[in-house]
Amino acid sequence: MIRKTLLILGCLALSAMMAVSACSSSVTANTVDQKNLENQLSAAAQQEKLLKNDQSSLWNSELFNDSLFTLDIKLNAKEKKEAHRLARSFEDHMENSAFFMYHLLSELQKRNMPIELAALPLVESGFNMRARSHAGAHGPWQFIRSTGKAYGLERTKNYDEFYDFVASTDASLRYLDHLYRECGNNWDLAIAAYNQGEFGIKSAIRRAKAAGATEINADTVRLSAGARTYITRFHAYADILKDPEKYGVKRPEIKNRPAFKRVQIAGRVNSMKQASKLSGVELSTLRHLNAGYLSDSLQSNKPRGLLVPIENVRRLEKAIGIELNSQDSVEGLLSAQAAAADDGKAAN
């Protein structure tokens, strides 16, 4: 009787365990299905946002609006005259910026820096990646070698980061942030220091304080004629950038999304010409995007990769055997979208 009772209890326990297990499996399956559904919805939402951004203008985006112009620049008569003069070359220089402006505005937003600073490469070089000055400054941000080296820019036999827009932008914005703090949190003085040199402006600030100046700014600090001209040009270009219609010019059409992606080509592509053929990108465009390479050779002391227009990324990656691993990334989606569009054109 006892053995029979134990057998019955054992069967009941086993049935209960099987029921619990079935319930648990059902819950797990439901959880997995829910997770998959959430991932699909998230990917769909990101795709929708991406397509919307791809059709919208950078100039109407959250990266560029009036609230981000925090310096409250009001041009004086001399600056207005300079702005009208500089407007003649504004459109040409802004065409040079088309591939880089989204990146620059994104970096300014990330660092909580005034959007007016996007005008500095206009002042310095007109966004000419290979610009050189008689004073020995190089690249779009016109770093001199000593300052650039102090902020991590490297120059080797085959590669010069002073001409690399991504590397030099990072270095320049870190340098400008340092100057801002060193110059009493005043952007005009920081801009003057970027041009004239940190120690000259800091000496002028000390002299102004010693003379009894209670407010430290560009009006109370004695600056060189060159530094004042530089501030004038900066104010002028910043105002043109903010309101080009006032000067009868236009900004170039730039989409509100990344314009390029870095493709790792080490061991796969040896020359810029070869990369141009494989990607379908004009050689001049690749050289503009990758001005750090000093020759056609893509050899360097470390894997720097190659900046490629986002529309051509997937074509190059497929040609050199790189799998698209991050379908949900902005770059990945844009690359897949561009590849699909190319395939559609080919089919037609």
GINOR-V128584 format. One record per backbone hydrogen bond with DSSP energy under -1.0 kcal/mol. NH is the residue of the N-H (numbers start at 1). CO is the residue of the C=O. E is the energy in kcal/mol with one decimal. If there is no record, write none. Layout:
nh->{NH;NH}
co->{CO;CO}
e->{E;E}
This chain:
nh->{5;6;7;8;9;10;11;12;13;14;15;16;17;18;19;20;21;22;23;24;25;26;27;28;29;30;31;32;33;34;35;36;37;38;39;40;41;42;43;44;45;46;47;48;49;50;51;52;53;54;58;60;61;64;68;69;70;80;81;82;83;84;85;86;87;88;89;93;94;95;96;100;101;104;105;106;107;108;109;110;111;112;113;115;117;118;119;120;123;124;125;126;127;131;133;136;138;139;142;143;148;149;150;151;152;153;156;160;161;163;168;169;170;171;172;173;174;175;176;177;178;179;180;181;182;183;185;190;191;192;193;194;195;196;197;201;202;203;204;205;206;207;208;209;210;211;212;213;221;228;229;230;231;232;233;234;235;236;237;238;239;240;241;242;243;246;247;248;249;256;256;257;261;263;268;269;272;275;276;277;278;279;280;286;287;288;289;290;293;294;298;304;306;308;310;312;316;317;318;319;320;322;325;329;333;334;335;336;337;338;339;340;341;342;343;344;345;346;347;348}
co->{1;2;3;4;5;6;7;8;9;10;11;12;13;14;15;16;17;18;19;20;21;22;23;24;25;26;27;28;29;30;31;32;33;34;35;36;37;38;39;40;41;42;43;44;45;46;47;48;49;50;254;57;58;61;65;66;68;76;77;78;79;80;81;82;83;85;86;89;90;91;92;97;97;100;101;102;103;104;105;106;107;109;108;68;114;115;116;117;119;120;121;121;121;128;137;133;143;131;139;138;144;145;146;147;149;148;159;292;154;160;164;165;166;167;168;169;170;171;172;173;174;175;176;177;178;179;180;186;187;188;189;190;191;192;193;197;198;199;200;201;202;203;204;205;206;207;209;208;217;224;225;226;227;228;229;230;231;232;233;234;235;236;237;238;239;243;244;245;244;53;56;255;308;306;265;265;296;271;272;273;274;275;276;282;283;284;285;286;290;158;270;302;263;261;259;309;312;313;314;315;316;317;323;326;329;330;331;332;333;334;335;336;337;338;339;340;341;342;343;344}
e->{-2.4;-2.7;-2.1;-2.4;-2.6;-2.5;-2.3;-2.3;-2.5;-2.4;-2.5;-2.4;-2.5;-2.4;-2.2;-2.6;-2.6;-2.5;-2.5;-2.9;-2.8;-2.2;-2.5;-2.9;-2.9;-2.6;-2.5;-2.7;-2.8;-2.5;-2.5;-2.8;-2.5;-2.5;-2.5;-2.5;-2.6;-2.6;-2.7;-2.5;-2.6;-2.4;-2.7;-2.6;-2.5;-2.8;-2.8;-2.1;-2.8;-2.7;-3.2;-1.3;-1.6;-1.4;-2.1;-1.4;-1.6;-2.5;-2.0;-2.0;-2.4;-2.0;-1.5;-2.8;-1.9;-1.1;-1.5;-2.2;-2.6;-1.6;-1.1;-1.6;-2.1;-2.5;-2.9;-2.2;-2.2;-2.3;-2.3;-2.5;-1.8;-1.1;-2.6;-1.7;-1.5;-2.1;-2.2;-1.6;-1.9;-3.0;-2.3;-1.5;-1.7;-1.6;-2.2;-1.7;-2.5;-2.3;-1.0;-1.8;-2.6;-2.5;-1.8;-1.2;-1.6;-2.8;-3.6;-2.3;-2.9;-1.6;-2.9;-2.2;-1.8;-2.1;-2.6;-2.6;-1.7;-2.2;-2.9;-2.0;-1.8;-2.5;-2.5;-1.8;-2.2;-1.9;-2.3;-1.9;-2.7;-2.3;-2.3;-2.0;-1.3;-3.6;-1.9;-1.5;-2.3;-2.0;-1.8;-2.2;-2.0;-2.2;-2.0;-2.2;-2.4;-1.7;-1.5;-2.5;-1.7;-2.1;-2.3;-2.0;-2.2;-2.3;-2.3;-2.4;-2.8;-2.2;-2.7;-2.4;-1.9;-2.1;-2.6;-1.8;-2.5;-1.0;-1.8;-1.3;-2.0;-1.0;-1.9;-1.9;-2.0;-2.9;-2.7;-2.2;-2.7;-2.1;-2.3;-2.0;-2.3;-2.3;-1.9;-2.1;-2.3;-1.8;-2.5;-1.9;-1.7;-2.1;-2.3;-1.6;-2.0;-2.4;-1.9;-2.1;-1.9;-2.9;-2.7;-1.8;-1.8;-3.3;-1.1;-1.5;-2.8;-2.4;-2.5;-2.7;-2.7;-2.7;-2.5;-2.4;-2.1;-2.3;-2.6;-2.3;-2.2;-2.3;-2.2;-1.7}
